[in-house]
């Protein structure tokens, strides 16, 4: 593709060299550069791509995009290489990638879902409804990427880097996808991963404290403002008005066409007469012009909110109430209030809850319908917001009948130190607890102490099939671990 055409949409560029070059590919990793590519140097959190400009040119780059303020002389760029200087190379990568792949997001309906919690479940519900309505659907999110019902690959982050995202979009176009539903993280908005995407519908689920750390957001204001960028990118929005921050959005964007949903406050789409059990929720809601009874087999009040969000999207597509009801009854989401079938017939739930509010929500939800004890098994991730650790300890100590504090993804931190910080909060309560650092042993202890009236909540890992220790991801699928432990105990 012509280099000049690839730069359309970028302003304030400084250029040295030929812009009429024919470009064969885009790369931000110098090792992946091939002959005829353009290399985009990104300043990352751990490495600076500008250090690899020379290497990219040796591998065949004929043009480089670098960031204003870098030391041009130190880069040793030879004559004949086109140099483009941009204000922000993350933004440049996103725009250039979108242009190179033919702006694929214009060729299907793109639904962006943001919020602290509920993104994954909402996207799966929307996917299920659209597929049930006969549409070819793509999904991109925390768990995996799917194209037309087939899993393309597991995800290592909620929203892919812009280059990878445009590559996936182009593949979806090639496979005839009509609608794509995508989780949009605050980081992806802040770091330009979704710049260049053309959204048709954007959705805000809720907002609470999370992702406050040196490499993420410095404070809650920055976190919220990052999410709001999605409503600057699309005029058609859907918002949860029971959420205090969500309720502000229609006022902040008066020119946008915003549909609201909720349970407690007046909304365009309102749930009434709610029933919650240990295996499903059902409620009444007006779909198109009549009240319908909707049921979904994901227990908890939050499932009502996620269902309402999906119903709002379905209405934008004109999908029938019968199709919506069928889809919501059948939808299952890996690692989100996921009940694990087992030979001991114990209620064992795997949930991704890894923030104070999500842990409180899941424990309160199961507490409300469990006849026996709530046994909570959880830890906290390393190299993330350490301030939430004692808060989560206190929450589990206050709500659960018994807590086993264990390891999550310690990453580069010492697991024992993380556990000590969780214990600080636990000790403020009268909650019964024990510490078992090895997560497999912790799960085994929970299973040994439980009976059929109790419920075990394995919180934090959810869909993840690994445990990350010192930069290495070890196989760790809690469904398999539960099965293996029960096999061993039955012997």
N, C-alpha and C positions, 0 to 999 in steps of 0.2 A: 504493500500500500504506500501511496505517496506520503512522505513525511509531513509536508505542509498540511495535508488533509487530516493527519493524525493529531495535529496541534489545535484544531478548531475548538473553540470554547475556552482556551487558556489565554489569559490576559497578562500584560506586563512582562512578556518574555524578552530576554536579550539573546541574540543569536550571532554566532560566528560560523560561517561555512554555508554549504549548499543545503537548501530545504527541499529541493526537487528529487531527493534520493528515493529509491524504491526500497521500502523496509519489509523484511521477511518475518520479523517477530519482535516482541517486546519482552524484556526481562529485568528483574530487579536483583536476581542472584547471578553474580558474574560467572559462576561455574556452569550455569545453564545457557549462557549466551552462545549463539552460533553465528556463522557468517551472514552478514547483512542485517543484523539485529540493531535495535536501539536499546541502550542500557540506561536504566533510571536509578540514580544513586539516592538511597533513602537513609536518613539518619535514624537508626533504630535505638532502642533502649540499651542494648548491650553492644552493638557494633554499628559503625558508620560506613554505609555503602560507598562513600567517597574514597575510602581506602582501597577499593577494589576496581576503580575505574581503569587503571592500567591493565589489570588482569582481564577485564571485560573486553578491552580493545584487542588484546592478544588473542582472545577467543573468537574475534570476528566482528565486534561492534563497530558500526560505521558512523554512529551518532550517539552522543551521551547527553542525558538531561541531569543537570546538577543544580544544587540549591544556592540561591543568593547568599553571599556571606562566606562561602567556603573559599579556601586558599587555592585559587586557580593554578598558580605557579607550581605548587607542590604536587599537582595531579599528573604532571608530565604527559599531557595530551599531545600527541604528534600532529603535525600539519596534515590537512586532508580529512581530519575527523570533524564532523559537525558538532559544535558545542551549543547547547540550549540551556540558558540559565533561567530557572523558575523561582517564584517566591516561595512555593511549597511543593516539593517533589512528590509528596504523598498525593496531593491533589492532581499534579501532573500525571502521575502513574494511572490514577483512576480515569481521567479524561482520555488520555492516549489509549489506554486499554479498551475503553468503551468504543472509541472511534475505530480502532484497529479491527475489532470483532463485529463492526457494522451496527453498533448501538442496539444490541439484541433485546434490551428491556422494552423497546418500543414495539416489539413484535408479539407480545403477549400481555395479558393483564397481570400487573405486579402488585401484590399485596404485602405491605411491610408491617410487621408486628413488633412494637417496642413496649417496654415496661420492666419492672424489677422481677416480677414473678408472673407465671401464667403464659409466657410467650410460647413455650414448647407445646403445652397441651392445647392452647388455642390454635396454633398452626396445624397440629395433627387433626383437630376437629374440622377446621376449614378444609383441609385436604380431603378428608373423608366425605364431607358434604359435596364438594365439587366433583369428586370422582363418582360418587353415587348419582350425581346429576349427568354423568356421561362425559365429563370433560377430561382432557389429558392434562395432568397436573404435575408440577415440579415442587419440591419442598427443600428448603435450605435452612438448617438450624443447628442447635446445640448437639443433637444426637447424631444426625447423619444427613446426607443429601439423597433425595429420591427423585427419580424420573419415571413417570408413568407407572408407579407402583413398585418399581425395582430400586433397591438400595444401590446407589452408585458408590458411596464410601462413607465410612465413619468420619465424624467431624473432630477436629482438634481445637476449634474455637467456634463461638456462636455464629459469627458472620465472617466469611472468608476474606482474605486480602483482596483488594480491588481487581488485580490482574487475574487471580484464580476465579473470582466471582464472575467476571465477564466471559472467561473461558467456559465456565459451567453454563451460563446463560446461552452462549452460542451453541453449546451441545444440546440444550433444551429446545432451542429453535429448530435445530436439525432433526430432532425427534418429534417435532410437531406439537410441542407443549402449548396449551392455550392459556393457562393460568399458573403463576408461580406465587407461592406463599413463602415468605422469608422472615426469619427472626432477625431483627435489626438491633444490635447492641449499642449502648451509649458510646462505647469505644469505637465502633465502626463509623458512627456519625462524627465523632470528634477527630478521628484519624483519616477521614475521607475515603473509607473503604467503599461506601455506597454513593459517593459523588459520581455523577454521570448516569445514575439509574433514574428511570422515569416511572415513578409510582402512580398507580391508579387509585389505590385505597391505602390509607395508613390507619393503624389501630394502636391505641394506648391502653394497656391493661391495668396498671397500678404503679405506685412509686413508694419505695421505702429504702432505708439505709443499706447500701451494698456498694462494692467496688470503690471504696475510698482508700486509696493507697498511693504511694509515690509514683507508681507506673500507670495508675488509672485516673481517678479524679481527686483533686485536692480537697474538695468539699461537696456538700449536697447540692449547692447552687449550681456548680459546674456540671454535676451529674444530671440534674434536671434540665438545665439549658441544652446539654448535649442531646437529650432525648427530643426536645422541642424542635430541633433542626429538621426532624422528619416531617413536621407539619408545615415547615417552610418549603419543603420539596413537593408537597401534594395538597391540593385544595379539598379533597374528599377524605374526611376523617371519621373515626369511630372512637368513642371515649367512655370509660367507666366513670360515671359521675358520683359513685359512692366513695371514690378515692379523692382525698382532699386536693391533691395536685392535679388529678385528672379533671376535676370540676372547674379548675381555672382555665383550661385549654380553650373552651368555646369563647371565653371573654378575651383571651390573648390573641385569638385568630378569628375576629368577627366576620371576615370576608370568606372564610372557609365554610364548606358545606359539611357540618358535623352532626352525626347521629349519636345519641347518648343511650347508654344502657345502665341498669342498676337493679338493686333490690330495695334499698331503704329510701332513696330519693327519687323525686319525679324524673322520669326518663322516657325517651321515645320507645324503648324496648324494656319492659319491666317484668321481673319474675315475681309470682305470687304463689301462696299455698305450697310452700316448699316442704318436701319430706326427705330426710337424710337417714340412711341406714349404713351398716358396715360394708355393704356391697354395691350400693347405688344411691343416686339422688334423683328425685323427680319434682317437677314444678309446672305451674301454669304460666303461659306466656302468649301474647298476641302475635301470631305470625300472619303477615298480610292483613286479612280483615277478620280473623276469628281466633278465639282463645283455644290453645292446644295444650295437651298434657305431654311434656317432654321428659324422657328418662335417659340417663347416662350411667354406665356401670363404672364410674370413677367416683368413689365416695368423697364427701367433703363439700362444705359451702362454697369453696373456691371453684368447684366444678360447675356450679350454677353460673358464676361470673364468666368462666371460660366458654360455657355453652352459649350464653347471651351474646358474647363477642362474635362467635362463629355464626349465630343466627343473623346478626346485623350484616355480616358479609354476605350471607346467603341471600338476604333480601335485596342487596345491591345487584346481585346476579339474577334476581327473579326466580329463584329456585322454590319449588313447591314445598308446603309444610310437611307432606308425607315423606318426601326425600330427606328433608332435614331431620325428622324424627327417627327415621331408619338409620341414618348415618350416625347420629349421636348415641343411639342405642348400641351400635356395633363398635364404635371407636375404642382403641386401646393405645396407651402411650407408654413406651418403655421407661421404667424408672420414675414414673409420676404416679404416686399412690398405687403402685403395682403390687397386687396380691400374688404371692408365689405359691403355686400348687405344690403340695408335698405329702409324702406318705404318712406323716404323723398327723395330718390335717390340722396343723397349727396355723392360726392367723399370723402370717409373716408378711409385712409390707415393706417394699423397697421404695424409698423416696429420695429425690435429689435435694431436699431441704438442706441448705448450707449457709443460710443467713439467720440472724435472730428471728426475724418475722416469719420466715418460711418454716423454721423449726417450731415456733409457737403455734402457727396455723395448723400444721400437721398433727402435733401432739394434742392440741385442743379438739381438733376434729375427731380423732380416734377415741379420745377420752369421753366424748359426748355419747358415743354409742357402744362402747366396750363394757361388757358385764364384769369382766375380771380386771387384771392389772394391765397397765400400759408399761411395757419394758422398752426403754429408749436406748439405742446403741448408736453413738455418734462420736465424731472427732471434728477437728477444724483443719483446713488446708494450710500448709506452710507458704511463706512468701506472699501472704495476702493480709488484709486488714486484721491486725492482732487485737484491736479494740473490741471486736465482737466476741472473742473467745470467752471471757468471764460472763458476758451477757447471756451467751448460749448455755453455759453451765447453769446459771441461775434459772433460766427458762425451763430446762429439763428437770432440774431439782424441784421446781415448783409444781410442774404439771404431771410428769411421769411418776409412776409408783416405784419404779426402780430404774436407775441409769447405769449403763456400762460406758465409761469414757474410754475411748480407744483412739487409734490413729486413722487419719483420713488420707490425704495426699500430702505427706510432710514436705515433699519437694526438697529444698536444700536445708531445711530447718531440722533441729533435733526434736523428734516426736515427743520425748518426755517433757521438754520445755513447753511445748504447745499444750500438752495435757495439764501441766501445772497451772497454766493461765486459765484453762477451762475450770479447773478445781477451785480457783479463787471465787468464782461465782457460785459454784455448787455449794461451797461451805457457808454461804449466806442463807441457805435454805435448810429445811429439816429433811430434805430428800435423801432417800437411801441410795447409795451408789457404791461402785467398785471401779478400779482402774485395771484394764487389761490392754496393754499397748498393742499387742499383736491382734489385728482386726479379725483374723480367722478364729482365733481362740475366744475373742470377745463374742462373736456370733454364736460359737459353740456353747458358751456359758449361758447365753440368752435362751437358746433352744432347750438346753438341759433343765432350766428353771421354769419354763413356760408350760401352761396347760391350755386346753382348747378354749377356755373362757377368756384367756389373756390375749393381748396382741403385741407382737414384737415389731418395733419400727426401726429399720436399718436406715438411718438418715445420712445424707451427704454425698453418697457415691452415685445413686440413681442408675442411670443407663451406662455409666462408665465401665468399660471392660478391663480397666487397668488400675494399678496403684503406683503413683509416681514418687520414687525415692531417689534423692540425689541425681536428678536429671534422667533417671531410667524408668520407663514405664513397664512395670511387671504385670503379667496377666492376672486379672482380679475381677471376675464376674460374679456378683453376689448370688445370682440365681444358681450358678454351678456350685458355688461354695456351700450354699444352703443344702442343695441336693446331696453333695458329697458328705457333709457332716451328718445328715439324717441317715444315709446309707450306713455310715460308720457306727452311729449310735444304735441302729436296729440290729447290727451284728452282735 
